[in-house]
């Protein structure tokens, strides 16, 4: 889909040429900025009770007298905030996406002028509204004819809005990649598929990609990662993708994504109900690929390394067993008390590997614990960090991206739950504070690094009638990376 700015002419919004004009109304009163034909149509709808000022409420009109666009859609946007604007655009596009609209123009009236953040929100809302998964469902309804969206503005705004549209387009492309990877069934999205996707990304966008196999991981001593993978017939892949947008000597931002392409729980097998959703357990890996795509599209002047340990977790006869002790790449030994706490086992070796890049910061992203879903639900991702500046920057990036996180504690007392009589640590603690003890486990492999952990178990996908990947936290991560670009 093409996104651009559209400068209003002397005829105002009524003279805007488009198949449809989406007017986002951010005022409980009739906005003075509306020209006569549109004001008359909206005023009549308000008087008749057909339009109310509730965010997302939509009214579709055809062939309004005096208006050039064939269709006019009024959508209420509350106070005109970026969040309300995004919701309003999503509602408006949803009302049009299956019709004959090819070229859509969008304008906001009744509030302060739209800025770059509104422009980015427009792209993300439109892209999400028209997304349709079709890879293994060719019978799915087509996404409609919508091909271009223009944000209507005055000439002085055009440059700033164009920058917001460009950023939004890159983030939307990253989100789309993450969603497509995560939505694929596990017999399609294998560790090998993720590796091929990374190579394709490298070829298309100039990233350097290296894929390590089992023998490479054995030489490196990745005993924890290898233990999780040993029950699967699918070969493991350890993927390293590098974007060099700054001087080679600049310390990179390292993103580590959990890539369990299907998680049965292993010998500690999960209940069968909703186990199909464990194809989404590579949401962290998908978000790393999506973020790299966005950063590369924007040619950001920053160095980023993406690391993805990819494997299945299966209950084969060779699978790791509860009580087994393995030696991680760091040399620390781990008693595997629960094979369904596998994400931290593959991440700990990846975190150790990350140190070789002498990173500025390391951020791991993982659908790690059900306990985080219990704590935060499905709106905010869980954030843990040993670095105050990094934590604050990530929270701010999440707010800017409307991809929010919430910080949870890492008090030393929580570490007590990882004690083991047979190894340096166990891989689980008690159920109480489970997302915190999981983060404390990872912390043991980050000595000397500015590190943060994002638990996205509640935000990486949706269940129920709208089941599917969300592409989060590509927005948060991209905004964080861009805030550190030269």
Helices and strands as residue ranges (DSSP letters): E 2-7, G 12-15, E 20-25, H 36-47, E 58-62, E 71-76, H 82-96, E 103-109, H 116-130, E 148-153, G 155-157, H 158-183, H 191-205, E 208-212, H 214-220, H 223-229, E 237-244, E 253-263, G 275-282, H 283-297, E 303-313, E 324-327, E 333-336, H 343-354, G 355-357, E 361-366, H 370-376, E 381-385, H 388-401, E 405-407, G 412-418, E 425-426, H 434-443, E 451-455, E 461-462, G 464-466, E 468-469, H 474-483
